[in-house]
Amino acid sequence: MNNIFVISLIILTLTIILCTMRAIIGPTAADRLIAVNVIGTKTIVLIALVSLILKETYFVDVALVYALISFLTSIVIAEFIEDGSGGHK
């Protein structure tokens, strides 16, 4: 069973790298926001899988805190995009 978790970790890491490329390249700010949200979600799953592999429950707490921070970050970025200034005044 641990082999399946390790393979899942590798696949998640590769998809996080692809999402990072989309966040850098992404033609619009909305594409970048979605890529950052997907990276955050995949990182939460990655932390949960590490928790299962190592049989350490405190990683679940770390994943929950990371989820809250990721949510707040996406709200702030969405407000910034909605403002329309794009950082240029």
Phi and psi restraints in degrees (range 20) as a CNS / XPLOR table:
assign (resid 1 and name C) (resid 2 and name N)
       (resid 2 and name CA) (resid 2 and name C) 1.0 -63.2 20.0 2
assign (resid 2 and name N) (resid 2 and name CA)
       (resid 2 and name C) (resid 3 and name N) 1.0 -30.7 20.0 2
assign (resid 2 and name C) (resid 3 and name N)
       (resid 3 and name CA) (resid 3 and name C) 1.0 -63.0 20.0 2
assign (resid 3 and name N) (resid 3 and name CA)
       (resid 3 and name C) (resid 4 and name N) 1.0 -38.8 20.0 2
assign (resid 3 and name C) (resid 4 and name N)
       (resid 4 and name CA) (resid 4 and name C) 1.0 -64.9 20.0 2
assign (resid 4 and name N) (resid 4 and name CA)
       (resid 4 and name C) (resid 5 and name N) 1.0 -41.4 20.0 2
assign (resid 4 and name C) (resid 5 and name N)
       (resid 5 and name CA) (resid 5 and name C) 1.0 -64.4 20.0 2
assign (resid 5 and name N) (resid 5 and name CA)
       (resid 5 and name C) (resid 6 and name N) 1.0 -40.6 20.0 2
assign (resid 5 and name C) (resid 6 and name N)
       (resid 6 and name CA) (resid 6 and name C) 1.0 -66.0 20.0 2
assign (resid 6 and name N) (resid 6 and name CA)
       (resid 6 and name C) (resid 7 and name N) 1.0 -42.2 20.0 2
assign (resid 6 and name C) (resid 7 and name N)
       (resid 7 and name CA) (resid 7 and name C) 1.0 -62.7 20.0 2
assign (resid 7 and name N) (resid 7 and name CA)
       (resid 7 and name C) (resid 8 and name N) 1.0 -40.1 20.0 2
assign (resid 7 and name C) (resid 8 and name N)
       (resid 8 and name CA) (resid 8 and name C) 1.0 -62.5 20.0 2
assign (resid 8 and name N) (resid 8 and name CA)
       (resid 8 and name C) (resid 9 and name N) 1.0 -40.1 20.0 2
assign (resid 8 and name C) (resid 9 and name N)
       (resid 9 and name CA) (resid 9 and name C) 1.0 -61.5 20.0 2
assign (resid 9 and name N) (resid 9 and name CA)
       (resid 9 and name C) (resid 10 and name N) 1.0 -42.4 20.0 2
assign (resid 9 and name C) (resid 10 and name N)
       (resid 10 and name CA) (resid 10 and name C) 1.0 -64.7 20.0 2
assign (resid 10 and name N) (resid 10 and name CA)
       (resid 10 and name C) (resid 11 and name N) 1.0 -44.7 20.0 2
assign (resid 10 and name C) (resid 11 and name N)
       (resid 11 and name CA) (resid 11 and name C) 1.0 -64.4 20.0 2
assign (resid 11 and name N) (resid 11 and name CA)
       (resid 11 and name C) (resid 12 and name N) 1.0 -42.4 20.0 2
assign (resid 11 and name C) (resid 12 and name N)
       (resid 12 and name CA) (resid 12 and name C) 1.0 -61.8 20.0 2
assign (resid 12 and name N) (resid 12 and name CA)
       (resid 12 and name C) (resid 13 and name N) 1.0 -40.7 20.0 2
assign (resid 12 and name C) (resid 13 and name N)
       (resid 13 and name CA) (resid 13 and name C) 1.0 -62.9 20.0 2
assign (resid 13 and name N) (resid 13 and name CA)
       (resid 13 and name C) (resid 14 and name N) 1.0 -42.1 20.0 2
assign (resid 13 and name C) (resid 14 and name N)
       (resid 14 and name CA) (resid 14 and name C) 1.0 -63.9 20.0 2
assign (resid 14 and name N) (resid 14 and name CA)
       (resid 14 and name C) (resid 15 and name N) 1.0 -41.0 20.0 2
assign (resid 14 and name C) (resid 15 and name N)
       (resid 15 and name CA) (resid 15 and name C) 1.0 -70.4 20.0 2
assign (resid 15 and name N) (resid 15 and name CA)
       (resid 15 and name C) (resid 16 and name N) 1.0 -30.6 20.0 2
assign (resid 15 and name C) (resid 16 and name N)
       (resid 16 and name CA) (resid 16 and name C) 1.0 -65.4 20.0 2
assign (resid 16 and name N) (resid 16 and name CA)
       (resid 16 and name C) (resid 17 and name N) 1.0 -38.8 20.0 2
assign (resid 16 and name C) (resid 17 and name N)
       (resid 17 and name CA) (resid 17 and name C) 1.0 -63.0 20.0 2
assign (resid 17 and name N) (resid 17 and name CA)
       (resid 17 and name C) (resid 18 and name N) 1.0 -42.6 20.0 2
assign (resid 17 and name C) (resid 18 and name N)
       (resid 18 and name CA) (resid 18 and name C) 1.0 -63.7 20.0 2
assign (resid 18 and name N) (resid 18 and name CA)
       (resid 18 and name C) (resid 19 and name N) 1.0 -39.8 20.0 2
assign (resid 18 and name C) (resid 19 and name N)
       (resid 19 and name CA) (resid 19 and name C) 1.0 -67.2 20.0 2
assign (resid 19 and name N) (resid 19 and name CA)
       (resid 19 and name C) (resid 20 and name N) 1.0 -33.2 20.0 2
assign (resid 19 and name C) (resid 20 and name N)
       (resid 20 and name CA) (resid 20 and name C) 1.0 -64.3 20.0 2
assign (resid 20 and name N) (resid 20 and name CA)
       (resid 20 and name C) (resid 21 and name N) 1.0 -40.0 20.0 2
assign (resid 20 and name C) (resid 21 and name N)
       (resid 21 and name CA) (resid 21 and name C) 1.0 -62.2 20.0 2
assign (resid 21 and name N) (resid 21 and name CA)
       (resid 21 and name C) (resid 22 and name N) 1.0 -40.1 20.0 2
assign (resid 21 and name C) (resid 22 and name N)
       (resid 22 and name CA) (resid 22 and name C) 1.0 -66.2 20.0 2
assign (resid 22 and name N) (resid 22 and name CA)
       (resid 22 and name C) (resid 23 and name N) 1.0 -37.2 20.0 2
assign (resid 22 and name C) (resid 23 and name N)
       (resid 23 and name CA) (resid 23 and name C) 1.0 -66.6 20.0 2
assign (resid 23 and name N) (resid 23 and name CA)
       (resid 23 and name C) (resid 24 and name N) 1.0 -32.4 20.0 2
assign (resid 23 and name C) (resid 24 and name N)
       (resid 24 and name CA) (resid 24 and name C) 1.0 -78.8 20.0 2
assign (resid 24 and name N) (resid 24 and name CA)
       (resid 24 and name C) (resid 25 and name N) 1.0 -45.5 20.0 2
assign (resid 24 and name C) (resid 25 and name N)
       (resid 25 and name CA) (resid 25 and name C) 1.0 -81.0 20.0 2
assign (resid 25 and name N) (resid 25 and name CA)
       (resid 25 and name C) (resid 26 and name N) 1.0 -45.7 20.0 2
assign (resid 25 and name C) (resid 26 and name N)
       (resid 26 and name CA) (resid 26 and name C) 1.0 -16.8 20.0 2
assign (resid 26 and name N) (resid 26 and name CA)
       (resid 26 and name C) (resid 27 and name N) 1.0 120.0 20.0 2
assign (resid 26 and name C) (resid 27 and name N)
       (resid 27 and name CA) (resid 27 and name C) 1.0 -65.4 20.0 2
assign (resid 27 and name N) (resid 27 and name CA)
       (resid 27 and name C) (resid 28 and name N) 1.0 -29.3 20.0 2
assign (resid 27 and name C) (resid 28 and name N)
       (resid 28 and name CA) (resid 28 and name C) 1.0 -119.8 20.0 2
assign (resid 28 and name N) (resid 28 and name CA)
       (resid 28 and name C) (resid 29 and name N) 1.0 164.7 20.0 2
assign (resid 28 and name C) (resid 29 and name N)
       (resid 29 and name CA) (resid 29 and name C) 1.0 -67.2 20.0 2
assign (resid 29 and name N) (resid 29 and name CA)
       (resid 29 and name C) (resid 30 and name N) 1.0 -32.5 20.0 2
assign (resid 29 and name C) (resid 30 and name N)
       (resid 30 and name CA) (resid 30 and name C) 1.0 -65.3 20.0 2
assign (resid 30 and name N) (resid 30 and name CA)
       (resid 30 and name C) (resid 31 and name N) 1.0 -38.5 20.0 2
assign (resid 30 and name C) (resid 31 and name N)
       (resid 31 and name CA) (resid 31 and name C) 1.0 -61.9 20.0 2
assign (resid 31 and name N) (resid 31 and name CA)
       (resid 31 and name C) (resid 32 and name N) 1.0 -40.8 20.0 2
assign (resid 31 and name C) (resid 32 and name N)
       (resid 32 and name CA) (resid 32 and name C) 1.0 -66.9 20.0 2
assign (resid 32 and name N) (resid 32 and name CA)
       (resid 32 and name C) (resid 33 and name N) 1.0 -40.3 20.0 2
assign (resid 32 and name C) (resid 33 and name N)
       (resid 33 and name CA) (resid 33 and name C) 1.0 -63.1 20.0 2
assign (resid 33 and name N) (resid 33 and name CA)
       (resid 33 and name C) (resid 34 and name N) 1.0 -44.5 20.0 2
assign (resid 33 and name C) (resid 34 and name N)
       (resid 34 and name CA) (resid 34 and name C) 1.0 -63.4 20.0 2
assign (resid 34 and name N) (resid 34 and name CA)
       (resid 34 and name C) (resid 35 and name N) 1.0 -41.2 20.0 2
assign (resid 34 and name C) (resid 35 and name N)
       (resid 35 and name CA) (resid 35 and name C) 1.0 -63.4 20.0 2
assign (resid 35 and name N) (resid 35 and name CA)
       (resid 35 and name C) (resid 36 and name N) 1.0 -40.9 20.0 2
assign (resid 35 and name C) (resid 36 and name N)
       (resid 36 and name CA) (resid 36 and name C) 1.0 -66.2 20.0 2
assign (resid 36 and name N) (resid 36 and name CA)
       (resid 36 and name C) (resid 37 and name N) 1.0 -39.4 20.0 2
assign (resid 36 and name C) (resid 37 and name N)
       (resid 37 and name CA) (resid 37 and name C) 1.0 -63.6 20.0 2
assign (resid 37 and name N) (resid 37 and name CA)
       (resid 37 and name C) (resid 38 and name N) 1.0 -41.0 20.0 2
assign (resid 37 and name C) (resid 38 and name N)
       (resid 38 and name CA) (resid 38 and name C) 1.0 -66.4 20.0 2
assign (resid 38 and name N) (resid 38 and name CA)
       (resid 38 and name C) (resid 39 and name N) 1.0 -39.6 20.0 2
assign (resid 38 and name C) (resid 39 and name N)
       (resid 39 and name CA) (resid 39 and name C) 1.0 -61.5 20.0 2
assign (resid 39 and name N) (resid 39 and name CA)
       (resid 39 and name C) (resid 40 and name N) 1.0 -43.5 20.0 2
assign (resid 39 and name C) (resid 40 and name N)
       (resid 40 and name CA) (resid 40 and name C) 1.0 -61.9 20.0 2
assign (resid 40 and name N) (resid 40 and name CA)
       (resid 40 and name C) (resid 41 and name N) 1.0 -43.5 20.0 2
assign (resid 40 and name C) (resid 41 and name N)
       (resid 41 and name CA) (resid 41 and name C) 1.0 -65.1 20.0 2
assign (resid 41 and name N) (resid 41 and name CA)
       (resid 41 and name C) (resid 42 and name N) 1.0 -44.1 20.0 2
assign (resid 41 and name C) (resid 42 and name N)
       (resid 42 and name CA) (resid 42 and name C) 1.0 -65.8 20.0 2
assign (resid 42 and name N) (resid 42 and name CA)
       (resid 42 and name C) (resid 43 and name N) 1.0 -33.7 20.0 2
assign (resid 42 and name C) (resid 43 and name N)
       (resid 43 and name CA) (resid 43 and name C) 1.0 -66.9 20.0 2
assign (resid 43 and name N) (resid 43 and name CA)
       (resid 43 and name C) (resid 44 and name N) 1.0 -37.9 20.0 2
assign (resid 43 and name C) (resid 44 and name N)
       (resid 44 and name CA) (resid 44 and name C) 1.0 -62.9 20.0 2
assign (resid 44 and name N) (resid 44 and name CA)
       (resid 44 and name C) (resid 45 and name N) 1.0 -44.0 20.0 2
assign (resid 44 and name C) (resid 45 and name N)
       (resid 45 and name CA) (resid 45 and name C) 1.0 -64.5 20.0 2
assign (resid 45 and name N) (resid 45 and name CA)
       (resid 45 and name C) (resid 46 and name N) 1.0 -38.5 20.0 2
assign (resid 45 and name C) (resid 46 and name N)
       (resid 46 and name CA) (resid 46 and name C) 1.0 -60.9 20.0 2
assign (resid 46 and name N) (resid 46 and name CA)
       (resid 46 and name C) (resid 47 and name N) 1.0 -44.7 20.0 2
assign (resid 46 and name C) (resid 47 and name N)
       (resid 47 and name CA) (resid 47 and name C) 1.0 -64.4 20.0 2
assign (resid 47 and name N) (resid 47 and name CA)
       (resid 47 and name C) (resid 48 and name N) 1.0 -40.2 20.0 2
assign (resid 47 and name C) (resid 48 and name N)
       (resid 48 and name CA) (resid 48 and name C) 1.0 -64.2 20.0 2
assign (resid 48 and name N) (resid 48 and name CA)
       (resid 48 and name C) (resid 49 and name N) 1.0 -40.0 20.0 2
assign (resid 48 and name C) (resid 49 and name N)
       (resid 49 and name CA) (resid 49 and name C) 1.0 -65.7 20.0 2
assign (resid 49 and name N) (resid 49 and name CA)
       (resid 49 and name C) (resid 50 and name N) 1.0 -39.5 20.0 2
assign (resid 49 and name C) (resid 50 and name N)
       (resid 50 and name CA) (resid 50 and name C) 1.0 -62.5 20.0 2
assign (resid 50 and name N) (resid 50 and name CA)
       (resid 50 and name C) (resid 51 and name N) 1.0 -37.8 20.0 2
assign (resid 50 and name C) (resid 51 and name N)
       (resid 51 and name CA) (resid 51 and name C) 1.0 -61.7 20.0 2
assign (resid 51 and name N) (resid 51 and name CA)
       (resid 51 and name C) (resid 52 and name N) 1.0 -40.6 20.0 2
assign (resid 51 and name C) (resid 52 and name N)
       (resid 52 and name CA) (resid 52 and name C) 1.0 -68.1 20.0 2
assign (resid 52 and name N) (resid 52 and name CA)
       (resid 52 and name C) (resid 53 and name N) 1.0 -41.4 20.0 2
assign (resid 52 and name C) (resid 53 and name N)
       (resid 53 and name CA) (resid 53 and name C) 1.0 -65.4 20.0 2
assign (resid 53 and name N) (resid 53 and name CA)
       (resid 53 and name C) (resid 54 and name N) 1.0 -45.8 20.0 2
assign (resid 53 and name C) (resid 54 and name N)
       (resid 54 and name CA) (resid 54 and name C) 1.0 -84.9 20.0 2
assign (resid 54 and name N) (resid 54 and name CA)
       (resid 54 and name C) (resid 55 and name N) 1.0 -8.9 20.0 2
assign (resid 54 and name C) (resid 55 and name N)
       (resid 55 and name CA) (resid 55 and name C) 1.0 56.6 20.0 2
assign (resid 55 and name N) (resid 55 and name CA)
       (resid 55 and name C) (resid 56 and name N) 1.0 42.9 20.0 2
assign (resid 55 and name C) (resid 56 and name N)
       (resid 56 and name CA) (resid 56 and name C) 1.0 -117.1 20.0 2
assign (resid 56 and name N) (resid 56 and name CA)
       (resid 56 and name C) (resid 57 and name N) 1.0 118.0 20.0 2
assign (resid 56 and name C) (resid 57 and name N)
       (resid 57 and name CA) (resid 57 and name C) 1.0 -79.1 20.0 2
assign (resid 57 and name N) (resid 57 and name CA)
       (resid 57 and name C) (resid 58 and name N) 1.0 -19.6 20.0 2
assign (resid 57 and name C) (resid 58 and name N)
       (resid 58 and name CA) (resid 58 and name C) 1.0 -69.0 20.0 2
assign (resid 58 and name N) (resid 58 and name CA)
       (resid 58 and name C) (resid 59 and name N) 1.0 -18.2 20.0 2
assign (resid 58 and name C) (resid 59 and name N)
       (resid 59 and name CA) (resid 59 and name C) 1.0 -65.9 20.0 2
assign (resid 59 and name N) (resid 59 and name CA)
       (resid 59 and name C) (resid 60 and name N) 1.0 -26.3 20.0 2
assign (resid 59 and name C) (resid 60 and name N)
       (resid 60 and name CA) (resid 60 and name C) 1.0 -65.3 20.0 2
assign (resid 60 and name N) (resid 60 and name CA)
       (resid 60 and name C) (resid 61 and name N) 1.0 -39.6 20.0 2
assign (resid 60 and name C) (resid 61 and name N)
       (resid 61 and name CA) (resid 61 and name C) 1.0 -62.2 20.0 2
assign (resid 61 and name N) (resid 61 and name CA)
       (resid 61 and name C) (resid 62 and name N) 1.0 -40.6 20.0 2
assign (resid 61 and name C) (resid 62 and name N)
       (resid 62 and name CA) (resid 62 and name C) 1.0 -62.3 20.0 2
assign (resid 62 and name N) (resid 62 and name CA)
       (resid 62 and name C) (resid 63 and name N) 1.0 -42.0 20.0 2
assign (resid 62 and name C) (resid 63 and name N)
       (resid 63 and name CA) (resid 63 and name C) 1.0 -63.6 20.0 2
assign (resid 63 and name N) (resid 63 and name CA)
       (resid 63 and name C) (resid 64 and name N) 1.0 -39.6 20.0 2
assign (resid 63 and name C) (resid 64 and name N)
       (resid 64 and name CA) (resid 64 and name C) 1.0 -65.5 20.0 2
assign (resid 64 and name N) (resid 64 and name CA)
       (resid 64 and name C) (resid 65 and name N) 1.0 -42.7 20.0 2
assign (resid 64 and name C) (resid 65 and name N)
       (resid 65 and name CA) (resid 65 and name C) 1.0 -64.6 20.0 2
assign (resid 65 and name N) (resid 65 and name CA)
       (resid 65 and name C) (resid 66 and name N) 1.0 -41.6 20.0 2
assign (resid 65 and name C) (resid 66 and name N)
       (resid 66 and name CA) (resid 66 and name C) 1.0 -62.2 20.0 2
assign (resid 66 and name N) (resid 66 and name CA)
       (resid 66 and name C) (resid 67 and name N) 1.0 -38.1 20.0 2
assign (resid 66 and name C) (resid 67 and name N)
       (resid 67 and name CA) (resid 67 and name C) 1.0 -63.5 20.0 2
assign (resid 67 and name N) (resid 67 and name CA)
       (resid 67 and name C) (resid 68 and name N) 1.0 -41.7 20.0 2
assign (resid 67 and name C) (resid 68 and name N)
       (resid 68 and name CA) (resid 68 and name C) 1.0 -64.7 20.0 2
assign (resid 68 and name N) (resid 68 and name CA)
       (resid 68 and name C) (resid 69 and name N) 1.0 -43.4 20.0 2
assign (resid 68 and name C) (resid 69 and name N)
       (resid 69 and name CA) (resid 69 and name C) 1.0 -64.9 20.0 2
assign (resid 69 and name N) (resid 69 and name CA)
       (resid 69 and name C) (resid 70 and name N) 1.0 -41.1 20.0 2
assign (resid 69 and name C) (resid 70 and name N)
       (resid 70 and name CA) (resid 70 and name C) 1.0 -63.5 20.0 2
assign (resid 70 and name N) (resid 70 and name CA)
       (resid 70 and name C) (resid 71 and name N) 1.0 -40.2 20.0 2
assign (resid 70 and name C) (resid 71 and name N)
       (resid 71 and name CA) (resid 71 and name C) 1.0 -63.6 20.0 2
assign (resid 71 and name N) (resid 71 and name CA)
       (resid 71 and name C) (resid 72 and name N) 1.0 -46.8 20.0 2
assign (resid 71 and name C) (resid 72 and name N)
       (resid 72 and name CA) (resid 72 and name C) 1.0 -63.2 20.0 2
assign (resid 72 and name N) (resid 72 and name CA)
       (resid 72 and name C) (resid 73 and name N) 1.0 -38.4 20.0 2
assign (resid 72 and name C) (resid 73 and name N)
       (resid 73 and name CA) (resid 73 and name C) 1.0 -63.4 20.0 2
assign (resid 73 and name N) (resid 73 and name CA)
       (resid 73 and name C) (resid 74 and name N) 1.0 -42.9 20.0 2
assign (resid 73 and name C) (resid 74 and name N)
       (resid 74 and name CA) (resid 74 and name C) 1.0 -66.9 20.0 2
assign (resid 74 and name N) (resid 74 and name CA)
       (resid 74 and name C) (resid 75 and name N) 1.0 -34.1 20.0 2
assign (resid 74 and name C) (resid 75 and name N)
       (resid 75 and name CA) (resid 75 and name C) 1.0 -64.6 20.0 2
assign (resid 75 and name N) (resid 75 and name CA)
       (resid 75 and name C) (resid 76 and name N) 1.0 -44.6 20.0 2
assign (resid 75 and name C) (resid 76 and name N)
       (resid 76 and name CA) (resid 76 and name C) 1.0 -63.6 20.0 2
assign (resid 76 and name N) (resid 76 and name CA)
       (resid 76 and name C) (resid 77 and name N) 1.0 -43.7 20.0 2
assign (resid 76 and name C) (resid 77 and name N)
       (resid 77 and name CA) (resid 77 and name C) 1.0 -66.0 20.0 2
assign (resid 77 and name N) (resid 77 and name CA)
       (resid 77 and name C) (resid 78 and name N) 1.0 -39.1 20.0 2
assign (resid 77 and name C) (resid 78 and name N)
       (resid 78 and name CA) (resid 78 and name C) 1.0 -63.8 20.0 2
assign (resid 78 and name N) (resid 78 and name CA)
       (resid 78 and name C) (resid 79 and name N) 1.0 -40.0 20.0 2
assign (resid 78 and name C) (resid 79 and name N)
       (resid 79 and name CA) (resid 79 and name C) 1.0 -63.7 20.0 2
assign (resid 79 and name N) (resid 79 and name CA)
       (resid 79 and name C) (resid 80 and name N) 1.0 -38.8 20.0 2
assign (resid 79 and name C) (resid 80 and name N)
       (resid 80 and name CA) (resid 80 and name C) 1.0 -64.2 20.0 2
assign (resid 80 and name N) (resid 80 and name CA)
       (resid 80 and name C) (resid 81 and name N) 1.0 -41.5 20.0 2
assign (resid 80 and name C) (resid 81 and name N)
       (resid 81 and name CA) (resid 81 and name C) 1.0 -68.0 20.0 2
assign (resid 81 and name N) (resid 81 and name CA)
       (resid 81 and name C) (resid 82 and name N) 1.0 -42.0 20.0 2
assign (resid 81 and name C) (resid 82 and name N)
       (resid 82 and name CA) (resid 82 and name C) 1.0 -65.1 20.0 2
assign (resid 82 and name N) (resid 82 and name CA)
       (resid 82 and name C) (resid 83 and name N) 1.0 -31.4 20.0 2
assign (resid 82 and name C) (resid 83 and name N)
       (resid 83 and name CA) (resid 83 and name C) 1.0 -58.7 20.0 2
assign (resid 83 and name N) (resid 83 and name CA)
       (resid 83 and name C) (resid 84 and name N) 1.0 -33.4 20.0 2
assign (resid 83 and name C) (resid 84 and name N)
       (resid 84 and name CA) (resid 84 and name C) 1.0 86.3 20.0 2
assign (resid 84 and name N) (resid 84 and name CA)
       (resid 84 and name C) (resid 85 and name N) 1.0 -6.0 20.0 2
assign (resid 84 and name C) (resid 85 and name N)
       (resid 85 and name CA) (resid 85 and name C) 1.0 -74.8 20.0 2
assign (resid 85 and name N) (resid 85 and name CA)
       (resid 85 and name C) (resid 86 and name N) 1.0 -32.6 20.0 2
assign (resid 85 and name C) (resid 86 and name N)
       (resid 86 and name CA) (resid 86 and name C) 1.0 62.3 20.0 2
assign (resid 86 and name N) (resid 86 and name CA)
       (resid 86 and name C) (resid 87 and name N) 1.0 20.7 20.0 2
assign (resid 86 and name C) (resid 87 and name N)
       (resid 87 and name CA) (resid 87 and name C) 1.0 89.0 20.0 2
assign (resid 87 and name N) (resid 87 and name CA)
       (resid 87 and name C) (resid 88 and name N) 1.0 -4.3 20.0 2
assign (resid 87 and name C) (resid 88 and name N)
       (resid 88 and name CA) (resid 88 and name C) 1.0 -109.7 20.0 2
assign (resid 88 and name N) (resid 88 and name CA)
       (resid 88 and name C) (resid 89 and name N) 1.0 124.4 20.0 2
